[in-house]
């Protein structure tokens, strides 16, 4: 669904809500609930029917003399969109699985091709040390396509190619549909750590038409960074709703002094009328649980041009609080973060819950 379609849908919903303003709150809530349930069911049905990850073209050649598997990743077609413009920033990870614990292969990756659903990789990657035993003992080349995003690598599709299908020194070309992720015994050894090193946070979002407000529930966080000498942190969350940030206000390498200056400038300029709010402090934990709800008064259609910023901090006394990580949700987000935000706009009066990675991006909350 395009930006214009989402905006039009939210405007229609907002107008309908205004027209029904004289109804009792119970009647209105029931009507909204029933209509939205129908829409959600329709979306789920369409999603199930459109379970299509696109296709991947690749050529493989095994050289037994050099003990090398040559993999030419050519192109992908019809990848799932990851941003509001219907585009993606894909790259491929390759590995020979299952992983050999004695002499594991080194996973390889292609370059990232930006802003496309039909990337042309045209890149050859070589797995040296691939023996004939690897070829004939049931191993397979797995190609994982991911969205390149500092906030987390969203899954775009996977393909696997049994090595026993290869004939020595002969090129075999494949053009195959991408599938769901193939689970393996040791994901970290096979693919590395996908999640953020700063941990994750679970939040629920809902636009309440009766209150004309975005409600945000901070549920919990996990695997936060330890900042204190006791091996724990004393985390709390700050959050605010601001106008969409310009790219020149974003910085990808965290510097605490710059963060404070940037936050002061942006919050004073952007967050007027949408004050910064904060959770309680949870002491001595890396896996805090809050379950605290906050509300930001705004129109549904305004969410198209607003950004929800969350920052997690370690409380300190006598010195500045330590930054643990941040999250931003808006129409400028990508992948799972974008879907979370768009669902709030498309389906108001419903709770939308998700886990998101925390990143070291400087966000405008001091």
matplotlib code that plots the C-alpha trace (Angstrom):
import matplotlib.pyplot as plt

x = [0.0, 1.4, 1.8, -1.1, -3.4, -2.5, -3.1, -6.4, -7.5, -6.6, -8.4, -11.6, -11.4, -10.9, -13.8, -16.1, -15.1, -16.0, -19.4, -20.0, -19.0, -22.5, -22.8, -22.2, -18.6, -19.7, -21.5, -18.7, -16.1, -18.1, -18.5, -14.9, -13.9, -16.1, -15.0, -11.3, -11.5, -12.9, -10.0, -7.4, -8.9, -8.8, -5.1, -4.2, -6.0, -4.2, -0.9, -1.3, -2.2, 0.8, 3.5, 6.0, 9.6, 10.7, 13.4, 17.2, 19.5, 22.9, 25.6, 27.7, 30.9, 33.0, 36.7, 38.0, 41.6, 41.5, 38.9, 36.9, 33.2, 32.7, 29.4, 28.3, 25.3, 23.7, 20.4, 17.2, 13.7, 10.5, 11.9, 9.6, 9.5, 11.1, 10.4, 7.5, 8.5, 8.2, 12.0, 14.7, 18.4, 19.3, 22.5, 23.2, 24.9, 26.2, 27.4, 27.8, 25.6, 25.5, 28.4, 31.4, 32.6, 36.1, 36.8, 33.8, 33.6, 33.7, 30.4, 30.6, 28.4, 27.8, 27.7, 24.5, 22.4, 20.4, 16.8, 15.5, 13.4, 15.3, 19.0, 21.8, 24.6, 26.9, 29.4, 31.5, 32.3, 34.6, 34.5, 38.1, 38.7, 35.5, 36.3, 34.7, 33.4, 31.5, 30.0, 28.8, 27.9, 24.6, 25.8, 24.2, 24.9, 22.5, 21.9, 20.2, 18.9, 18.6, 17.7, 20.8, 19.7, 21.5, 18.4, 18.3, 18.6, 15.0, 14.7, 13.9, 14.2, 16.4, 17.4, 19.5, 21.4, 22.4, 26.0, 25.6, 23.8, 27.1, 29.3, 33.1, 34.2, 30.7, 28.7, 25.2, 22.8, 19.8, 16.8, 14.7, 11.9, 13.0, 11.6, 11.1, 14.1, 15.5, 16.1, 19.6, 20.9, 23.3, 22.1, 24.8, 27.6, 25.9, 25.0, 26.4, 24.4, 21.5, 20.2, 21.5, 24.4, 22.5, 19.5, 15.9, 12.8, 9.1, 6.5, 2.8, 1.3, -2.4, -4.1, -7.2, -9.8, -11.9, -9.0, -7.5, -4.1, -1.3, -0.9, 2.5, 3.1, 6.7, 6.6, 10.1, 13.7, 16.2, 19.9, 20.8, 24.4, 25.9, 27.0, 27.7, 30.5, 28.1, 27.5, 24.1, 22.4, 19.6, 17.5, 14.7, 13.1, 12.5, 10.0, 8.6, 6.7, 8.4, 8.2, 10.1, 13.8, 15.9, 18.7, 21.4, 20.2, 20.9, 24.3, 25.2, 28.3, 27.3, 29.1, 27.5, 28.5, 27.2, 24.0, 23.2, 23.7, 21.7, 18.9, 18.7, 18.4, 15.9, 13.6, 13.3, 12.5, 10.4, 8.7, 6.7, 3.3, 4.4, 6.5, 9.2, 7.9, 9.7, 9.2, 10.2, 13.8, 14.4, 17.3, 20.1, 18.8, 19.6, 16.1, 13.7, 9.9, 7.8, 4.4, 3.8, 1.5, 1.9, -0.3, 0.5, -2.3, -2.3, -4.5, -4.4, -3.3, -0.5, 1.3, 2.4, 4.7, 5.7, 8.4, 8.2, 11.6, 12.5, 15.8, 17.0, 19.3, 21.2, 20.5, 23.5, 23.9, 26.4, 27.2, 25.4, 23.2, 24.7, 23.1, 22.0, 20.3, 17.5, 14.6, 12.6, 9.4, 8.0, 7.1, 10.8, 11.6, 12.2, 11.2, 9.6, 9.7, 7.9, 5.2, 4.6, 4.1, 1.9, -0.3, -1.0, -2.2, -4.1, -5.8, -6.6, -8.2, -6.1, -3.0, 0.1, 2.9, 6.5, 10.1, 12.7, 16.4, 18.0, 20.7, 23.4, 21.8, 21.6, 17.9, 16.6, 15.7, 18.0]
y = [0.0, 3.4, 6.4, 8.1, 5.1, 4.8, 8.6, 8.4, 5.4, 7.2, 10.3, 8.3, 6.6, 9.9, 11.5, 8.5, 8.8, 12.5, 11.8, 9.1, 11.4, 11.7, 8.0, 6.5, 5.4, 1.8, 1.8, 3.5, 1.2, -1.8, -0.5, 0.3, -3.0, -5.0, -3.0, -3.3, -7.0, -7.5, -5.5, -7.4, -10.7, -9.5, -8.5, -11.8, -13.7, -11.5, -12.1, -15.9, -15.8, -13.6, -15.7, -14.9, -14.0, -13.7, -15.6, -16.0, -16.8, -18.3, -20.4, -23.0, -24.8, -27.2, -27.6, -30.8, -30.0, -26.6, -27.9, -24.7, -24.1, -21.1, -19.3, -16.6, -14.8, -13.2, -11.5, -11.7, -10.7, -9.6, -9.2, -8.0, -4.2, -2.9, 0.9, 3.2, 3.5, -0.2, -0.8, -2.7, -2.7, -6.4, -8.4, -12.1, -14.3, -17.6, -20.7, -24.4, -26.2, -28.0, -26.4, -28.6, -28.1, -29.4, -27.2, -24.8, -23.0, -19.2, -17.6, -15.0, -12.1, -10.0, -6.3, -4.4, -3.3, -0.3, 0.8, -2.0, -5.2, -6.6, -6.4, -7.3, -8.7, -10.3, -11.2, -14.4, -15.8, -18.7, -21.4, -22.7, -25.9, -27.6, -31.3, -34.0, -35.4, -32.1, -32.6, -36.1, -36.2, -34.3, -30.7, -27.8, -24.2, -21.9, -18.4, -16.0, -12.6, -9.9, -6.2, -4.1, -1.8, -0.6, -1.3, -5.0, -7.3, -8.2, -11.6, -11.4, -15.0, -18.1, -20.8, -24.0, -26.0, -29.6, -30.0, -33.6, -32.2, -30.7, -32.4, -31.7, -28.6, -28.2, -25.0, -25.5, -22.6, -22.2, -19.9, -20.8, -19.4, -18.1, -19.8, -19.3, -19.5, -23.1, -23.6, -25.1, -26.4, -23.6, -20.3, -18.2, -20.4, -20.6, -17.0, -14.9, -12.8, -11.0, -9.1, -5.9, -6.0, -3.4, -5.7, -5.5, -3.7, -4.8, -2.1, -2.0, 0.8, 1.7, 4.8, 5.4, 7.3, 8.0, 9.7, 11.0, 9.8, 7.4, 5.1, 3.5, 0.6, -0.1, -3.8, -5.0, -5.1, -7.9, -8.4, -4.8, -3.6, -3.8, -0.3, -0.7, -2.4, -5.0, -6.3, -4.8, -1.5, 0.6, 1.1, 3.4, 4.6, 8.1, 8.6, 11.4, 12.0, 14.5, 15.6, 13.4, 14.0, 15.3, 12.9, 15.4, 15.1, 11.4, 10.1, 6.4, 6.4, 7.1, 10.0, 10.9, 14.6, 15.1, 13.2, 15.6, 18.7, 17.2, 16.2, 19.7, 21.3, 18.9, 18.4, 22.2, 22.7, 19.6, 18.2, 21.2, 20.0, 16.4, 16.3, 13.8, 11.1, 8.5, 5.1, 4.2, 3.0, -0.7, -1.4, -3.9, -5.8, -6.3, -7.7, -5.1, -5.3, -2.1, -2.6, 1.2, 3.0, 6.6, 8.7, 11.4, 13.6, 13.7, 13.2, 9.8, 11.4, 13.2, 9.9, 9.9, 12.8, 12.0, 9.8, 8.0, 8.1, 5.8, 5.8, 3.5, 4.8, 3.6, 5.7, 7.2, 9.6, 12.4, 12.0, 11.8, 8.8, 6.1, 5.6, 2.0, 2.3, 3.8, 3.0, 5.1, 4.2, 6.2, 6.1, 6.5, 3.3, 0.0, -3.6, -4.8, -1.3, 0.2, -2.5, -1.9, 1.8, 1.4, -1.2, 1.4, 3.9, 1.3, -0.4, 2.1, 0.9, -2.2, -3.0, -3.8, -5.4, -6.2, -6.6, -4.3, -4.1, -1.2, 0.6, 3.2, 5.9, 9.3, 10.1, 13.5, 12.8, 14.0]
z = [0.0, -1.0, 1.2, -0.5, 0.0, 3.7, 4.2, 2.3, 4.5, 7.7, 6.6, 5.8, 9.2, 11.0, 9.1, 9.9, 13.6, 13.6, 12.1, 14.8, 17.6, 19.0, 19.5, 22.9, 23.5, 23.8, 20.5, 18.7, 20.2, 19.1, 15.6, 15.2, 16.6, 14.3, 11.2, 12.1, 12.8, 9.3, 7.9, 9.9, 8.7, 5.2, 5.6, 7.1, 4.2, 1.6, 3.3, 3.3, -0.4, -1.3, 0.5, -2.2, -1.5, -5.2, -7.0, -7.0, -9.9, -9.1, -10.8, -9.0, -10.1, -8.0, -8.7, -6.9, -7.7, -6.0, -3.5, -4.2, -4.7, -7.0, -6.4, -8.8, -7.3, -10.3, -9.3, -7.4, -8.6, -6.9, -3.3, -0.6, -0.1, 3.0, 2.9, 2.3, -1.3, -2.0, -2.2, -0.4, 0.3, -0.1, 0.3, 0.4, 3.1, 1.9, 3.9, 3.4, 6.0, 8.3, 9.9, 10.5, 14.1, 13.3, 10.3, 9.7, 6.4, 6.5, 5.7, 2.9, 1.8, -1.2, -1.5, -0.7, -3.7, -2.6, -3.3, -5.5, -5.4, -8.3, -7.3, -9.7, -7.6, -10.3, -7.7, -7.4, -4.0, -3.4, -0.7, -0.5, 1.4, 0.2, -0.1, -2.1, 1.2, 1.7, -1.8, -1.3, 2.4, 2.2, 2.7, 0.9, 0.0, 1.7, 0.4, 2.8, 1.5, 4.1, 4.3, 5.1, 8.0, 11.1, 13.1, 12.2, 9.2, 8.1, 6.4, 2.6, 1.6, 1.5, -1.0, -0.6, -3.1, -2.4, -3.4, -4.6, -7.6, -8.9, -11.4, -11.1, -13.2, -14.7, -14.2, -12.9, -13.2, -10.9, -11.0, -7.9, -5.8, -2.4, 0.6, 4.3, 6.6, 7.0, 10.7, 11.6, 14.8, 15.5, 14.0, 15.5, 14.2, 10.8, 10.2, 13.0, 15.4, 13.6, 16.6, 18.1, 20.5, 22.6, 23.2, 22.3, 23.5, 23.4, 22.8, 22.0, 19.9, 19.4, 18.0, 20.2, 18.2, 21.3, 23.0, 19.8, 21.0, 20.2, 23.2, 23.7, 26.2, 27.1, 28.1, 28.7, 27.4, 27.2, 26.9, 27.7, 28.1, 31.6, 32.6, 36.3, 38.2, 39.5, 35.9, 35.7, 34.7, 36.2, 33.0, 32.2, 29.0, 27.6, 24.7, 22.7, 19.5, 17.1, 13.5, 11.1, 11.4, 8.5, 7.5, 8.6, 12.2, 12.2, 13.3, 13.2, 15.4, 19.0, 20.8, 24.1, 24.1, 20.6, 21.6, 24.4, 22.2, 19.3, 21.7, 23.3, 19.8, 18.4, 21.4, 22.0, 18.3, 17.5, 20.6, 21.6, 22.8, 22.8, 26.0, 26.7, 29.0, 31.0, 32.6, 36.1, 36.9, 37.2, 39.4, 38.9, 35.8, 32.1, 31.5, 32.9, 32.8, 32.9, 31.4, 31.6, 29.2, 27.8, 25.5, 23.0, 21.7, 17.9, 14.9, 13.1, 9.8, 11.5, 12.3, 8.7, 9.4, 13.0, 14.5, 17.8, 19.5, 22.4, 24.2, 27.0, 29.7, 32.7, 35.7, 37.4, 40.3, 40.3, 36.6, 33.3, 32.6, 30.3, 26.9, 26.3, 22.9, 20.9, 18.6, 16.1, 14.5, 11.6, 7.9, 7.3, 9.1, 7.2, 7.5, 10.7, 12.2, 9.2, 9.2, 12.9, 12.4, 9.3, 11.0, 13.7, 11.1, 9.0, 11.9, 14.7, 18.0, 17.9, 19.9, 17.8, 19.7, 18.6, 19.6, 18.1, 18.2, 20.1, 18.1, 18.9, 16.6, 18.3, 18.8, 19.9, 23.5, 26.2]

ax = plt.figure().add_subplot(projection="3d")
ax.plot(x, y, z, "-o")
ax.set_aspect("equal")
plt.show()
